[in-house]
């Protein structure tokens, strides 16, 4: 599966420029439809404040005109082989507007930068990115900053879930497009993390490692191109071990499957995709089922 309809959220952040560049780097431009979208936020004023509402309407129109021109200028700099268009939306909130656009347009990849002011805040997802990652009906690519890659590689977390064939397929295509090594990383997780320590139960350790190695072999068996390939098995909790692998390697991109779970458990425990999107020192692609 190759991404054919891509929605790139554009704002004033440096990450927006990087998001656009990376969106195009993920594959050939031929046959792709790419929408560059900016949301002008328009808080609602009640009828009791007509003067404020009129002034806001004038400002919104100015913003719409400005961003229409800016998106057209940006589109003009991109590969002509792709069908690129700009779209300016006016809405009270950014995330719902982008989610509606993605849902109605048959988008298969949503690309966005993440905000941050520095320190811990810079390492955490903003509210818009958090909601897009959780609710988007398609795969989501989160771009934080220009990666300082230690090696030219694409790191992909593999397991035995039903989504994994699509995850590996996307990662393989991206690695080929970026002329990068593909690193498959499987994690041998404890059965009950709070009660069973892998190190003190050799039988459990052997079983969980065998499961991870089987997932690794299955993923490697799906690679059919002339890629440089490396496999690695780590022991521990997946989100922590994949983050450690990412920090050690500093890849160009990390690819993981995005959980479709909802509800209290997902909010409390957090997902591997969300953990990496928060803390990984590189862009993170969360792949959802097509």
C-alpha atoms as an extended CHARMM CRD file, in Angstrom:
* protein
*
       290  EXT
         1         1  UNK       CA              0.0000000000        0.0000000000        0.0000000000  PROA      1               0.0000000000
         2         2  UNK       CA              1.4420000000        3.3410000000       -1.0590000000  PROA      2               0.0000000000
         3         3  UNK       CA              0.0850000000        6.6350000000        0.1830000000  PROA      3               0.0000000000
         4         4  UNK       CA             -1.8750000000        8.2740000000       -2.6350000000  PROA      4               0.0000000000
         5         5  UNK       CA             -3.8950000000       10.9760000000       -0.8680000000  PROA      5               0.0000000000
         6         6  UNK       CA             -1.9490000000       12.9870000000        1.6720000000  PROA      6               0.0000000000
         7         7  UNK       CA             -3.1550000000       15.8260000000        3.8730000000  PROA      7               0.0000000000
         8         8  UNK       CA             -0.4170000000       18.0860000000        5.2870000000  PROA      8               0.0000000000
         9         9  UNK       CA             -1.3720000000       20.4800000000        8.0780000000  PROA      9               0.0000000000
        10        10  UNK       CA              0.5220000000       23.7500000000        7.5830000000  PROA      10              0.0000000000
        11        11  UNK       CA              1.0030000000       26.5790000000       10.0730000000  PROA      11              0.0000000000
        12        12  UNK       CA              3.7480000000       29.0040000000       11.0660000000  PROA      12              0.0000000000
        13        13  UNK       CA              5.8530000000       26.3930000000       12.8240000000  PROA      13              0.0000000000
        14        14  UNK       CA              9.2160000000       25.2480000000       11.4180000000  PROA      14              0.0000000000
        15        15  UNK       CA              7.8620000000       21.7120000000       11.6790000000  PROA      15              0.0000000000
        16        16  UNK       CA              5.3260000000       22.5250000000        8.9640000000  PROA      16              0.0000000000
        17        17  UNK       CA              8.0710000000       23.0450000000        6.4030000000  PROA      17              0.0000000000
        18        18  UNK       CA              9.7530000000       19.8210000000        7.4810000000  PROA      18              0.0000000000
        19        19  UNK       CA              6.4000000000       18.0200000000        7.3730000000  PROA      19              0.0000000000
        20        20  UNK       CA              5.8510000000       19.0530000000        3.7590000000  PROA      20              0.0000000000
        21        21  UNK       CA              9.3780000000       18.0110000000        2.7620000000  PROA      21              0.0000000000
        22        22  UNK       CA              9.1000000000       14.6300000000        4.4760000000  PROA      22              0.0000000000
        23        23  UNK       CA              5.6460000000       13.9750000000        3.0410000000  PROA      23              0.0000000000
        24        24  UNK       CA              7.1740000000       14.2020000000       -0.4340000000  PROA      24              0.0000000000
        25        25  UNK       CA             10.2520000000       12.1860000000        0.4980000000  PROA      25              0.0000000000
        26        26  UNK       CA              8.1740000000        9.1350000000        1.4460000000  PROA      26              0.0000000000
        27        27  UNK       CA              7.5500000000        8.0890000000       -2.1210000000  PROA      27              0.0000000000
        28        28  UNK       CA              7.3570000000        9.0890000000       -5.7900000000  PROA      28              0.0000000000
        29        29  UNK       CA              5.3340000000       12.2030000000       -6.5730000000  PROA      29              0.0000000000
        30        30  UNK       CA              3.7080000000       10.6850000000       -9.6650000000  PROA      30              0.0000000000
        31        31  UNK       CA              0.0490000000        9.9180000000       -9.0930000000  PROA      31              0.0000000000
        32        32  UNK       CA             -0.1200000000       11.4330000000       -5.6240000000  PROA      32              0.0000000000
        33        33  UNK       CA             -2.7370000000       13.9120000000       -4.4550000000  PROA      33              0.0000000000
        34        34  UNK       CA             -1.4940000000       16.2470000000       -1.7380000000  PROA      34              0.0000000000
        35        35  UNK       CA             -3.5590000000       18.8370000000        0.0830000000  PROA      35              0.0000000000
        36        36  UNK       CA             -1.8060000000       21.5750000000        2.0470000000  PROA      36              0.0000000000
        37        37  UNK       CA             -4.2900000000       22.7330000000        4.6660000000  PROA      37              0.0000000000
        38        38  UNK       CA             -4.2860000000       25.6130000000        7.1190000000  PROA      38              0.0000000000
        39        39  UNK       CA             -6.9890000000       26.2230000000        9.7140000000  PROA      39              0.0000000000
        40        40  UNK       CA             -7.8610000000       29.8140000000       10.6260000000  PROA      40              0.0000000000
        41        41  UNK       CA             -9.2560000000       29.6810000000       14.1500000000  PROA      41              0.0000000000
        42        42  UNK       CA            -12.4340000000       31.7140000000       14.5610000000  PROA      42              0.0000000000
        43        43  UNK       CA            -13.8180000000       31.8560000000       18.1080000000  PROA      43              0.0000000000
        44        44  UNK       CA            -17.5540000000       32.3970000000       18.1830000000  PROA      44              0.0000000000
        45        45  UNK       CA            -18.9630000000       35.6670000000       19.5330000000  PROA      45              0.0000000000
        46        46  UNK       CA            -22.5730000000       35.8820000000       20.6550000000  PROA      46              0.0000000000
        47        47  UNK       CA            -25.0980000000       38.3830000000       19.2920000000  PROA      47              0.0000000000
        48        48  UNK       CA            -24.5080000000       40.5720000000       22.3370000000  PROA      48              0.0000000000
        49        49  UNK       CA            -21.1100000000       41.5860000000       20.8950000000  PROA      49              0.0000000000
        50        50  UNK       CA            -21.8860000000       42.6270000000       17.3030000000  PROA      50              0.0000000000
        51        51  UNK       CA            -18.9310000000       45.0250000000       17.0210000000  PROA      51              0.0000000000
        52        52  UNK       CA            -16.4640000000       42.3600000000       18.1360000000  PROA      52              0.0000000000
        53        53  UNK       CA            -18.0070000000       39.8690000000       15.7220000000  PROA      53              0.0000000000
        54        54  UNK       CA            -17.7320000000       42.3140000000       12.8050000000  PROA      54              0.0000000000
        55        55  UNK       CA            -14.0820000000       43.0760000000       13.6070000000  PROA      55              0.0000000000
        56        56  UNK       CA            -13.3020000000       39.3670000000       13.8950000000  PROA      56              0.0000000000
        57        57  UNK       CA            -14.9240000000       38.6660000000       10.5290000000  PROA      57              0.0000000000
        58        58  UNK       CA            -12.6750000000       41.2570000000        8.8820000000  PROA      58              0.0000000000
        59        59  UNK       CA             -9.5620000000       39.7180000000       10.4880000000  PROA      59              0.0000000000
        60        60  UNK       CA            -10.6110000000       36.2290000000        9.4030000000  PROA      60              0.0000000000
        61        61  UNK       CA            -11.0550000000       37.3430000000        5.8010000000  PROA      61              0.0000000000
        62        62  UNK       CA             -7.5660000000       38.8760000000        5.8570000000  PROA      62              0.0000000000
        63        63  UNK       CA             -6.1450000000       35.6320000000        7.2580000000  PROA      63              0.0000000000
        64        64  UNK       CA             -7.9380000000       33.5530000000        4.6420000000  PROA      64              0.0000000000
        65        65  UNK       CA             -6.5490000000       35.6790000000        1.8220000000  PROA      65              0.0000000000
        66        66  UNK       CA             -3.0370000000       35.6250000000        3.2650000000  PROA      66              0.0000000000
        67        67  UNK       CA             -2.9790000000       31.8670000000        3.7500000000  PROA      67              0.0000000000
        68        68  UNK       CA             -4.5100000000       31.1780000000        0.3440000000  PROA      68              0.0000000000
        69        69  UNK       CA             -1.5640000000       33.0210000000       -1.2080000000  PROA      69              0.0000000000
        70        70  UNK       CA              1.0000000000       31.3650000000        1.0580000000  PROA      70              0.0000000000
        71        71  UNK       CA             -0.2590000000       27.8560000000        0.3210000000  PROA      71              0.0000000000
        72        72  UNK       CA             -0.2750000000       28.5910000000       -3.4200000000  PROA      72              0.0000000000
        73        73  UNK       CA              3.3430000000       29.7750000000       -3.1890000000  PROA      73              0.0000000000
        74        74  UNK       CA              4.3030000000       26.6470000000       -1.2470000000  PROA      74              0.0000000000
        75        75  UNK       CA              2.5060000000       24.3690000000       -3.7210000000  PROA      75              0.0000000000
        76        76  UNK       CA              4.3860000000       26.0240000000       -6.5910000000  PROA      76              0.0000000000
        77        77  UNK       CA              7.7200000000       24.9110000000       -5.0830000000  PROA      77              0.0000000000
        78        78  UNK       CA              6.7380000000       21.2350000000       -4.9280000000  PROA      78              0.0000000000
        79        79  UNK       CA              7.2200000000       18.5020000000       -7.5640000000  PROA      79              0.0000000000
        80        80  UNK       CA              4.9480000000       19.0690000000      -10.5430000000  PROA      80              0.0000000000
        81        81  UNK       CA              4.3300000000       15.3330000000      -10.9000000000  PROA      81              0.0000000000
        82        82  UNK       CA              2.0180000000       15.4560000000       -7.8920000000  PROA      82              0.0000000000
        83        83  UNK       CA             -1.4170000000       17.0600000000       -7.8010000000  PROA      83              0.0000000000
        84        84  UNK       CA             -0.9730000000       19.6700000000       -5.0640000000  PROA      84              0.0000000000
        85        85  UNK       CA             -3.6280000000       22.0360000000       -3.8500000000  PROA      85              0.0000000000
        86        86  UNK       CA             -4.0730000000       24.3770000000       -0.9150000000  PROA      86              0.0000000000
        87        87  UNK       CA             -7.1390000000       24.5920000000        1.2910000000  PROA      87              0.0000000000
        88        88  UNK       CA             -7.8560000000       27.2010000000        3.9550000000  PROA      88              0.0000000000
        89        89  UNK       CA            -10.4480000000       26.2280000000        6.5480000000  PROA      89              0.0000000000
        90        90  UNK       CA            -12.2010000000       28.4830000000        9.0570000000  PROA      90              0.0000000000
        91        91  UNK       CA            -13.1940000000       26.7420000000       12.2790000000  PROA      91              0.0000000000
        92        92  UNK       CA            -13.3950000000       27.2160000000       16.0280000000  PROA      92              0.0000000000
        93        93  UNK       CA            -10.8920000000       24.3950000000       16.6530000000  PROA      93              0.0000000000
        94        94  UNK       CA             -8.0210000000       23.1370000000       14.4990000000  PROA      94              0.0000000000
        95        95  UNK       CA             -8.1240000000       19.3970000000       15.2050000000  PROA      95              0.0000000000
        96        96  UNK       CA            -11.8340000000       18.7650000000       14.4550000000  PROA      96              0.0000000000
        97        97  UNK       CA            -11.5420000000       20.6970000000       11.1760000000  PROA      97              0.0000000000
        98        98  UNK       CA             -8.5620000000       18.6240000000       10.0310000000  PROA      98              0.0000000000
        99        99  UNK       CA            -10.2100000000       15.3710000000       11.1250000000  PROA      99              0.0000000000
       100       100  UNK       CA            -13.3410000000       16.2260000000        9.1550000000  PROA      100             0.0000000000
       101       101  UNK       CA            -11.2860000000       17.0760000000        6.0770000000  PROA      101             0.0000000000
       102       102  UNK       CA             -9.3230000000       13.8270000000        6.3550000000  PROA      102             0.0000000000
       103       103  UNK       CA            -12.4780000000       11.7480000000        6.8280000000  PROA      103             0.0000000000
       104       104  UNK       CA            -14.3640000000       13.3010000000        3.9310000000  PROA      104             0.0000000000
       105       105  UNK       CA            -11.5500000000       13.3190000000        1.4110000000  PROA      105             0.0000000000
       106       106  UNK       CA            -10.4460000000        9.6900000000        1.4300000000  PROA      106             0.0000000000
       107       107  UNK       CA             -7.0710000000       10.6870000000        2.8980000000  PROA      107             0.0000000000
       108       108  UNK       CA             -4.6890000000        7.8080000000        3.6730000000  PROA      108             0.0000000000
       109       109  UNK       CA             -1.9140000000        9.8430000000        5.3340000000  PROA      109             0.0000000000
       110       110  UNK       CA             -2.1750000000       12.9050000000        7.5750000000  PROA      110             0.0000000000
       111       111  UNK       CA              1.0970000000       14.7660000000        8.1620000000  PROA      111             0.0000000000
       112       112  UNK       CA              1.5310000000       17.3310000000       10.9050000000  PROA      112             0.0000000000
       113       113  UNK       CA              4.2550000000       19.0370000000       12.8900000000  PROA      113             0.0000000000
       114       114  UNK       CA              4.2120000000       19.0720000000       16.6670000000  PROA      114             0.0000000000
       115       115  UNK       CA              4.4430000000       22.1450000000       18.8150000000  PROA      115             0.0000000000
       116       116  UNK       CA              6.6740000000       22.7320000000       21.8150000000  PROA      116             0.0000000000
       117       117  UNK       CA              8.2820000000       25.6450000000       23.6130000000  PROA      117             0.0000000000
       118       118  UNK       CA             11.3730000000       23.9970000000       25.0010000000  PROA      118             0.0000000000
       119       119  UNK       CA             12.4010000000       21.5700000000       27.7200000000  PROA      119             0.0000000000
       120       120  UNK       CA              9.7580000000       19.0120000000       28.6540000000  PROA      120             0.0000000000
       121       121  UNK       CA              7.0400000000       20.8630000000       26.7230000000  PROA      121             0.0000000000
       122       122  UNK       CA              9.0680000000       20.4740000000       23.5520000000  PROA      122             0.0000000000
       123       123  UNK       CA              9.1540000000       16.7310000000       24.0880000000  PROA      123             0.0000000000
       124       124  UNK       CA              5.3910000000       16.3750000000       24.5110000000  PROA      124             0.0000000000
       125       125  UNK       CA              2.6940000000       16.4100000000       21.8770000000  PROA      125             0.0000000000
       126       126  UNK       CA              0.5010000000       19.4590000000       21.6160000000  PROA      126             0.0000000000
       127       127  UNK       CA             -3.2570000000       19.0720000000       21.9940000000  PROA      127             0.0000000000
       128       128  UNK       CA             -3.8610000000       19.1920000000       18.2180000000  PROA      128             0.0000000000
       129       129  UNK       CA             -1.2430000000       16.5260000000       17.4250000000  PROA      129             0.0000000000
       130       130  UNK       CA             -2.4660000000       14.3800000000       20.3130000000  PROA      130             0.0000000000
       131       131  UNK       CA             -6.0220000000       14.4060000000       19.0080000000  PROA      131             0.0000000000
       132       132  UNK       CA             -4.9970000000       13.7790000000       15.4000000000  PROA      132             0.0000000000
       133       133  UNK       CA             -2.9230000000       10.7760000000       16.4600000000  PROA      133             0.0000000000
       134       134  UNK       CA             -5.7810000000        9.3860000000       18.5430000000  PROA      134             0.0000000000
       135       135  UNK       CA             -8.7040000000       10.0090000000       16.1960000000  PROA      135             0.0000000000
       136       136  UNK       CA             -7.4910000000       10.2660000000       12.6040000000  PROA      136             0.0000000000
       137       137  UNK       CA             -9.1180000000        7.6910000000       10.2970000000  PROA      137             0.0000000000
       138       138  UNK       CA             -5.7950000000        7.1670000000        8.5090000000  PROA      138             0.0000000000
       139       139  UNK       CA             -2.0860000000        6.8200000000        9.1550000000  PROA      139             0.0000000000
       140       140  UNK       CA             -0.4560000000        9.8090000000       10.8640000000  PROA      140             0.0000000000
       141       141  UNK       CA              3.0790000000       11.1310000000       10.3840000000  PROA      141             0.0000000000
       142       142  UNK       CA              4.2710000000       13.3790000000       13.2130000000  PROA      142             0.0000000000
       143       143  UNK       CA              7.2650000000       15.5940000000       12.4970000000  PROA      143             0.0000000000
       144       144  UNK       CA              8.9140000000       17.2690000000       15.4430000000  PROA      144             0.0000000000
       145       145  UNK       CA             12.1660000000       18.6740000000       14.1140000000  PROA      145             0.0000000000
       146       146  UNK       CA             14.9170000000       18.0780000000       11.6030000000  PROA      146             0.0000000000
       147       147  UNK       CA             16.3790000000       14.7140000000       12.6460000000  PROA      147             0.0000000000
       148       148  UNK       CA             20.0950000000       14.4800000000       13.3260000000  PROA      148             0.0000000000
       149       149  UNK       CA             20.3370000000       10.9390000000       12.0240000000  PROA      149             0.0000000000
       150       150  UNK       CA             23.2050000000        8.8250000000       13.3350000000  PROA      150             0.0000000000
       151       151  UNK       CA             22.5330000000        6.2970000000       10.5800000000  PROA      151             0.0000000000
       152       152  UNK       CA             20.4970000000        6.3850000000        7.3960000000  PROA      152             0.0000000000
       153       153  UNK       CA             17.8370000000        3.9480000000        8.4540000000  PROA      153             0.0000000000
       154       154  UNK       CA             14.1220000000        3.4480000000        8.9220000000  PROA      154             0.0000000000
       155       155  UNK       CA             13.2600000000        1.7130000000       12.1920000000  PROA      155             0.0000000000
       156       156  UNK       CA             10.0470000000       -0.3260000000       12.3430000000  PROA      156             0.0000000000
       157       157  UNK       CA              8.5800000000       -1.9920000000       15.4030000000  PROA      157             0.0000000000
       158       158  UNK       CA              7.2740000000       -5.4780000000       14.5430000000  PROA      158             0.0000000000
       159       159  UNK       CA              5.0040000000       -7.9030000000       16.3890000000  PROA      159             0.0000000000
       160       160  UNK       CA              2.3900000000      -10.5340000000       15.5380000000  PROA      160             0.0000000000
       161       161  UNK       CA             -0.6860000000       -8.3070000000       15.3110000000  PROA      161             0.0000000000
       162       162  UNK       CA             -2.9610000000       -8.3160000000       12.2500000000  PROA      162             0.0000000000
       163       163  UNK       CA             -1.8140000000       -4.8280000000       11.2790000000  PROA      163             0.0000000000
       164       164  UNK       CA              1.8400000000       -5.7840000000       10.9770000000  PROA      164             0.0000000000
       165       165  UNK       CA              1.8240000000       -6.7350000000        7.2510000000  PROA      165             0.0000000000
       166       166  UNK       CA              0.6970000000       -3.2060000000        6.3750000000  PROA      166             0.0000000000
       167       167  UNK       CA              3.2240000000       -1.6570000000        8.7670000000  PROA      167             0.0000000000
       168       168  UNK       CA              6.0880000000       -3.6230000000        7.2160000000  PROA      168             0.0000000000
       169       169  UNK       CA              4.8890000000       -2.8800000000        3.6840000000  PROA      169             0.0000000000
       170       170  UNK       CA              4.8020000000        0.8650000000        4.3560000000  PROA      170             0.0000000000
       171       171  UNK       CA              8.1960000000        0.7970000000        6.0650000000  PROA      171             0.0000000000
       172       172  UNK       CA              9.7350000000       -1.1230000000        3.1690000000  PROA      172             0.0000000000
       173       173  UNK       CA              8.4350000000        1.3860000000        0.6250000000  PROA      173             0.0000000000
       174       174  UNK       CA              9.6450000000        4.3220000000        2.6790000000  PROA      174             0.0000000000
       175       175  UNK       CA             13.0970000000        2.8120000000        3.2020000000  PROA      175             0.0000000000
       176       176  UNK       CA             13.3920000000        2.2910000000       -0.5520000000  PROA      176             0.0000000000
       177       177  UNK       CA             12.2640000000        5.8770000000       -1.2670000000  PROA      177             0.0000000000
       178       178  UNK       CA             14.7800000000        7.2600000000        1.2250000000  PROA      178             0.0000000000
       179       179  UNK       CA             17.5800000000        4.8950000000        0.1240000000  PROA      179             0.0000000000
       180       180  UNK       CA             17.8700000000        3.8200000000        3.7470000000  PROA      180             0.0000000000
       181       181  UNK       CA             18.5360000000        0.6030000000        5.6410000000  PROA      181             0.0000000000
       182       182  UNK       CA             15.4240000000       -1.0530000000        7.0800000000  PROA      182             0.0000000000
       183       183  UNK       CA             15.7660000000       -2.0750000000       10.7240000000  PROA      183             0.0000000000
       184       184  UNK       CA             13.1520000000       -4.5030000000       12.0690000000  PROA      184             0.0000000000
       185       185  UNK       CA             12.8850000000       -4.3900000000       15.8690000000  PROA      185             0.0000000000
       186       186  UNK       CA             10.8820000000       -6.9160000000       17.8770000000  PROA      186             0.0000000000
       187       187  UNK       CA             10.4570000000       -6.7840000000       21.6560000000  PROA      187             0.0000000000
       188       188  UNK       CA             10.1480000000       -9.7880000000       23.9600000000  PROA      188             0.0000000000
       189       189  UNK       CA              7.6790000000       -8.4850000000       26.5410000000  PROA      189             0.0000000000
       190       190  UNK       CA              6.9080000000      -10.0610000000       29.9310000000  PROA      190             0.0000000000
       191       191  UNK       CA              3.5050000000      -11.7410000000       30.1280000000  PROA      191             0.0000000000
       192       192  UNK       CA              2.4960000000       -9.8140000000       33.2450000000  PROA      192             0.0000000000
       193       193  UNK       CA              4.9690000000       -6.9250000000       33.6420000000  PROA      193             0.0000000000
       194       194  UNK       CA              4.1210000000       -6.2210000000       37.2780000000  PROA      194             0.0000000000
       195       195  UNK       CA              4.5200000000       -9.8390000000       38.4390000000  PROA      195             0.0000000000
       196       196  UNK       CA              6.9270000000      -11.6670000000       36.1640000000  PROA      196             0.0000000000
       197       197  UNK       CA             10.5080000000      -10.5540000000       35.7040000000  PROA      197             0.0000000000
       198       198  UNK       CA             11.9420000000      -12.0430000000       32.5280000000  PROA      198             0.0000000000
       199       199  UNK       CA             15.4330000000      -12.2170000000       34.0260000000  PROA      199             0.0000000000
       200       200  UNK       CA             14.3380000000      -14.4530000000       36.9270000000  PROA      200             0.0000000000
       201       201  UNK       CA             12.1940000000      -16.8720000000       34.9090000000  PROA      201             0.0000000000
       202       202  UNK       CA             14.3430000000      -18.5500000000       32.2390000000  PROA      202             0.0000000000
       203       203  UNK       CA             11.4170000000      -20.5330000000       30.8190000000  PROA      203             0.0000000000
       204       204  UNK       CA              9.2720000000      -17.4370000000       30.4330000000  PROA      204             0.0000000000
       205       205  UNK       CA             12.2120000000      -15.5360000000       29.0250000000  PROA      205             0.0000000000
       206       206  UNK       CA             12.8690000000      -18.2180000000       26.3980000000  PROA      206             0.0000000000
       207       207  UNK       CA              9.1840000000      -18.3390000000       25.4110000000  PROA      207             0.0000000000
       208       208  UNK       CA              8.7570000000      -14.5610000000       25.0710000000  PROA      208             0.0000000000
       209       209  UNK       CA             12.0220000000      -14.2610000000       23.1350000000  PROA      209             0.0000000000
       210       210  UNK       CA             10.9200000000      -17.0660000000       20.8040000000  PROA      210             0.0000000000
       211       211  UNK       CA              7.6910000000      -15.1340000000       20.1600000000  PROA      211             0.0000000000
       212       212  UNK       CA              9.6510000000      -11.9880000000       19.3050000000  PROA      212             0.0000000000
       213       213  UNK       CA             12.0270000000      -13.8940000000       17.0320000000  PROA      213             0.0000000000
       214       214  UNK       CA              9.0710000000      -15.4710000000       15.2310000000  PROA      214             0.0000000000
       215       215  UNK       CA              7.5730000000      -12.0260000000       14.6350000000  PROA      215             0.0000000000
       216       216  UNK       CA             10.9360000000      -10.8410000000       13.3390000000  PROA      216             0.0000000000
       217       217  UNK       CA             11.2360000000      -13.7650000000       10.8970000000  PROA      217             0.0000000000
       218       218  UNK       CA              7.6830000000      -13.1960000000        9.6520000000  PROA      218             0.0000000000
       219       219  UNK       CA              8.3740000000       -9.5100000000        9.0490000000  PROA      219             0.0000000000
       220       220  UNK       CA             11.6750000000      -10.2150000000        7.3040000000  PROA      220             0.0000000000
       221       221  UNK       CA              9.9030000000      -12.7620000000        5.0830000000  PROA      221             0.0000000000
       222       222  UNK       CA              7.7050000000       -9.9660000000        3.7290000000  PROA      222             0.0000000000
       223       223  UNK       CA             10.6630000000       -7.9400000000        2.4620000000  PROA      223             0.0000000000
       224       224  UNK       CA             11.0380000000       -8.5560000000       -1.2640000000  PROA      224             0.0000000000
       225       225  UNK       CA             13.1580000000       -5.6270000000       -2.4590000000  PROA      225             0.0000000000
       226       226  UNK       CA             16.9330000000       -5.1360000000       -2.6280000000  PROA      226             0.0000000000
       227       227  UNK       CA             17.0870000000       -3.3770000000        0.7370000000  PROA      227             0.0000000000
       228       228  UNK       CA             19.8080000000       -3.4800000000        3.3460000000  PROA      228             0.0000000000
       229       229  UNK       CA             18.0450000000       -5.2530000000        6.1940000000  PROA      229             0.0000000000
       230       230  UNK       CA             18.8280000000       -5.6540000000        9.8920000000  PROA      230             0.0000000000
       231       231  UNK       CA             16.8490000000       -7.3820000000       12.6400000000  PROA      231             0.0000000000
       232       232  UNK       CA             17.0870000000       -6.8650000000       16.3830000000  PROA      232             0.0000000000
       233       233  UNK       CA             15.3180000000       -8.3880000000       19.4020000000  PROA      233             0.0000000000
       234       234  UNK       CA             15.1020000000       -6.4890000000       22.6900000000  PROA      234             0.0000000000
       235       235  UNK       CA             13.6480000000       -7.5680000000       26.0280000000  PROA      235             0.0000000000
       236       236  UNK       CA             11.3050000000       -5.4250000000       28.0900000000  PROA      236             0.0000000000
       237       237  UNK       CA              8.2490000000       -3.2550000000       27.4890000000  PROA      237             0.0000000000
       238       238  UNK       CA              7.7180000000       -2.4340000000       23.8210000000  PROA      238             0.0000000000
       239       239  UNK       CA              7.2530000000        1.3250000000       24.0600000000  PROA      239             0.0000000000
       240       240  UNK       CA             10.3360000000        1.7800000000       26.2380000000  PROA      240             0.0000000000
       241       241  UNK       CA             12.5630000000       -0.6010000000       24.2920000000  PROA      241             0.0000000000
       242       242  UNK       CA             11.6000000000        0.8530000000       20.9060000000  PROA      242             0.0000000000
       243       243  UNK       CA             12.2720000000        4.3400000000       22.2410000000  PROA      243             0.0000000000
       244       244  UNK       CA             15.7070000000        3.2160000000       23.4610000000  PROA      244             0.0000000000
       245       245  UNK       CA             16.4640000000        1.6700000000       20.0660000000  PROA      245             0.0000000000
       246       246  UNK       CA             15.3510000000        4.8910000000       18.4140000000  PROA      246             0.0000000000
       247       247  UNK       CA             17.5230000000        7.0290000000       20.6950000000  PROA      247             0.0000000000
       248       248  UNK       CA             20.5540000000        4.8200000000       20.1110000000  PROA      248             0.0000000000
       249       249  UNK       CA             20.2110000000        4.6840000000       16.3330000000  PROA      249             0.0000000000
       250       250  UNK       CA             18.7450000000        8.1140000000       15.5760000000  PROA      250             0.0000000000
       251       251  UNK       CA             17.0070000000        6.8510000000       12.3950000000  PROA      251             0.0000000000
       252       252  UNK       CA             15.5050000000        9.0420000000        9.7090000000  PROA      252             0.0000000000
       253       253  UNK       CA             12.0550000000        7.7730000000       10.6630000000  PROA      253             0.0000000000
       254       254  UNK       CA             10.3760000000        5.3380000000       13.0380000000  PROA      254             0.0000000000
       255       255  UNK       CA              7.3330000000        3.3440000000       11.8810000000  PROA      255             0.0000000000
       256       256  UNK       CA              4.8650000000        1.6280000000       14.2140000000  PROA      256             0.0000000000
       257       257  UNK       CA              1.3200000000        0.3310000000       14.1100000000  PROA      257             0.0000000000
       258       258  UNK       CA             -1.3550000000        2.5690000000       15.6170000000  PROA      258             0.0000000000
       259       259  UNK       CA             -3.6970000000        0.9370000000       18.0920000000  PROA      259             0.0000000000
       260       260  UNK       CA             -7.3840000000        1.2200000000       17.3180000000  PROA      260             0.0000000000
       261       261  UNK       CA             -8.2850000000        0.8770000000       21.0000000000  PROA      261             0.0000000000
       262       262  UNK       CA            -10.3720000000        3.5330000000       22.6810000000  PROA      262             0.0000000000
       263       263  UNK       CA            -11.5200000000        4.1870000000       26.2180000000  PROA      263             0.0000000000
       264       264  UNK       CA            -10.0330000000        4.4340000000       29.6890000000  PROA      264             0.0000000000
       265       265  UNK       CA             -7.4120000000        1.6950000000       29.3250000000  PROA      265             0.0000000000
       266       266  UNK       CA             -5.8650000000        3.3100000000       26.2700000000  PROA      266             0.0000000000
       267       267  UNK       CA             -5.8610000000        6.7680000000       27.8710000000  PROA      267             0.0000000000
       268       268  UNK       CA             -4.2880000000        5.5330000000       31.0850000000  PROA      268             0.0000000000
       269       269  UNK       CA             -1.7050000000        3.1380000000       29.6950000000  PROA      269             0.0000000000
       270       270  UNK       CA             -0.8870000000        5.0260000000       26.5440000000  PROA      270             0.0000000000
       271       271  UNK       CA              0.0800000000        3.3410000000       23.3000000000  PROA      271             0.0000000000
       272       272  UNK       CA              3.4710000000        2.6010000000       21.8140000000  PROA      272             0.0000000000
       273       273  UNK       CA              2.7180000000        5.0070000000       18.9750000000  PROA      273             0.0000000000
       274       274  UNK       CA              1.8290000000        7.8160000000       21.3640000000  PROA      274             0.0000000000
       275       275  UNK       CA              4.8870000000        7.1570000000       23.5460000000  PROA      275             0.0000000000
       276       276  UNK       CA              7.2370000000        7.3240000000       20.5750000000  PROA      276             0.0000000000
       277       277  UNK       CA              5.4670000000       10.3580000000       19.1320000000  PROA      277             0.0000000000
       278       278  UNK       CA              5.9990000000       12.1210000000       22.4520000000  PROA      278             0.0000000000
       279       279  UNK       CA              9.6250000000       11.2510000000       23.0090000000  PROA      279             0.0000000000
       280       280  UNK       CA             11.3970000000        9.9010000000       19.9160000000  PROA      280             0.0000000000
       281       281  UNK       CA             14.1560000000       12.1530000000       18.5020000000  PROA      281             0.0000000000
       282       282  UNK       CA             12.8750000000       11.6710000000       14.9350000000  PROA      282             0.0000000000
       283       283  UNK       CA              9.6460000000       11.7430000000       12.9250000000  PROA      283             0.0000000000
       284       284  UNK       CA              7.1880000000        8.9660000000       13.7790000000  PROA      284             0.0000000000
       285       285  UNK       CA              4.7460000000        7.3380000000       11.3510000000  PROA      285             0.0000000000
       286       286  UNK       CA              1.7720000000        5.6320000000       13.0310000000  PROA      286             0.0000000000
       287       287  UNK       CA              0.2020000000        3.2530000000       10.4970000000  PROA      287             0.0000000000
       288       288  UNK       CA             -3.5000000000        2.4150000000       10.6990000000  PROA      288             0.0000000000
       289       289  UNK       CA             -5.2970000000       -0.2960000000        8.7780000000  PROA      289             0.0000000000
       290       290  UNK       CA             -6.4200000000        0.8190000000        5.3360000000  PROA      290             0.0000000000
